[in-house]
Amino acid sequence: MTGLLLFALLVGLVLPLQAGINSQLRTHIGHPLWAALISFSVGTGMLAVVLAVTRAGWPVVGWVGRVPWWQWTGGVLGATFVTSAVVLAPRLGAATLVAAVVAGQMIGSLLIDHYGIVGYPQHSVSVERVIGVALVMAGVALIQYR
């Protein structure tokens, strides 16, 4: 479990870089949607190379028809996040952007865990969890305070 938490921490460590890099890409391209599309295209190309190198097999025939509609929304949510970060990063700065995103993730995560949505195990909202989210929200306010 410690290794997984460390890996998640490292992923979180580079997310502000992604927002900043994509925002800088926007300055050369001129539009946040183009910057997001190029970012996703580079990511898609990288995943294609990784799939080829690891020789991962093709998905089972007929999988498209078996996927529930809501499972297609992950890409939409990813594109929304990347495009929003391209627009917000230069205006908010890395710390405020990430703090606000994490606060939103925490609020959403409480609800998702409470109801066990999209395959997550159910974990009821508790006083301790609400206090944790409140502390994250306080952190957003402190980071924004000047």
C-alpha positions in Angstrom: 0.0 0.0 0.0 2.9 2.4 0.8 4.3 1.9 -2.7 0.9 2.7 -4.2 0.6 5.9 -2.1 4.1 7.0 -3.1 3.3 6.4 -6.8 0.1 8.4 -6.5 2.1 11.2 -4.8 4.6 11.2 -7.7 1.8 11.3 -10.2 0.4 14.3 -8.3 3.8 15.9 -8.3 3.9 16.1 -12.1 0.3 17.2 -12.7 1.2 20.9 -12.2 3.9 20.4 -14.9 1.3 19.1 -17.3 -0.9 22.1 -16.8 2.0 24.5 -17.2 3.4 22.7 -20.3 0.0 22.7 -22.0 -0.6 26.3 -21.2 2.8 27.2 -22.8 1.8 25.1 -25.8 -1.3 27.2 -26.1 0.8 30.4 -26.4 2.4 28.9 -29.5 -0.7 27.5 -31.0 -3.2 30.2 -30.0 -6.2 28.3 -28.7 -6.7 26.1 -25.7 -8.7 23.5 -27.6 -5.9 23.0 -30.1 -3.4 22.7 -27.3 -5.6 20.1 -25.6 -6.0 18.2 -28.8 -2.3 18.2 -29.5 -1.6 17.1 -25.9 -4.0 14.2 -26.2 -2.7 13.2 -29.6 0.9 13.0 -28.2 -0.4 11.0 -25.3 -2.3 8.7 -27.6 0.8 8.2 -29.7 2.9 7.4 -26.6 0.3 4.9 -25.5 0.3 3.3 -29.0 4.1 2.9 -28.7 3.8 1.4 -25.2 1.1 -1.1 -26.4 3.3 -2.1 -29.3 6.4 -2.5 -27.1 4.6 -4.5 -24.4 2.7 -6.5 -27.1 -0.6 -6.1 -25.3 -3.2 -8.1 -27.1 -6.1 -6.5 -29.0 -9.4 -6.1 -27.1 -12.0 -8.9 -27.5 -14.0 -8.6 -30.7 -17.4 -6.9 -30.1 -16.3 -5.0 -27.0 -17.7 -1.7 -28.4 -21.3 -2.8 -28.2 -20.9 -4.1 -24.6 -19.5 -0.9 -23.1 -22.2 1.1 -21.2 -22.7 4.7 -22.5 -21.3 6.3 -19.3 -17.9 4.5 -19.7 -17.3 6.6 -22.8 -17.4 9.8 -20.8 -13.9 9.3 -19.3 -12.3 10.8 -22.4 -14.7 13.7 -22.3 -13.8 14.4 -18.6 -10.1 14.1 -19.4 -10.4 16.6 -22.3 -12.4 18.9 -20.1 -9.8 18.8 -17.4 -6.8 19.4 -19.7 -8.5 22.2 -21.6 -9.6 23.9 -18.4 -6.1 23.6 -17.0 -4.7 25.2 -20.1 -7.0 28.2 -19.5 -6.8 28.4 -15.7 -3.1 27.7 -15.1 -1.7 31.0 -16.3 -4.5 32.9 -14.4 -4.5 31.1 -11.1 -0.9 29.8 -10.9 0.1 26.2 -10.1 -0.6 26.1 -6.4 -4.1 27.7 -6.5 -5.1 25.6 -9.6 -4.0 22.3 -8.0 -5.4 23.2 -4.6 -8.8 24.1 -6.1 -8.8 20.9 -8.3 -7.9 18.7 -5.3 -10.6 20.4 -3.2 -13.1 19.6 -6.0 -11.8 16.1 -6.3 -12.2 15.6 -2.5 -15.8 16.8 -2.5 -16.6 14.6 -5.5 -14.8 11.7 -4.0 -16.8 11.8 -0.8 -20.0 11.5 -2.8 -18.6 8.8 -5.1 -17.3 6.8 -2.1 -20.6 7.3 -0.1 -22.7 5.8 -2.9 -20.1 3.4 -4.4 -20.5 5.0 -7.9 -18.6 3.8 -11.0 -17.2 0.7 -9.3 -15.6 2.2 -6.3 -16.2 0.4 -3.0 -18.8 2.1 -0.8 -17.4 4.1 2.1 -20.0 6.1 4.0 -19.4 9.8 4.7 -18.1 10.2 8.2 -17.3 13.2 10.4 -13.6 12.5 10.0 -13.9 12.5 6.2 -15.9 15.7 6.2 -13.2 17.3 8.5 -10.5 16.1 6.1 -12.3 17.8 3.1 -12.8 20.9 5.2 -9.1 21.0 5.9 -8.4 20.7 2.2 -10.8 23.6 1.6 -9.0 25.6 4.3 -5.8 24.8 2.5 -7.2 26.3 -0.7 -8.1 29.5 1.1 -4.7 29.7 2.7 -2.9 29.2 -0.6 -5.1 31.9 -2.2 -4.7 34.3 0.7 -2.2 37.0 0.0 
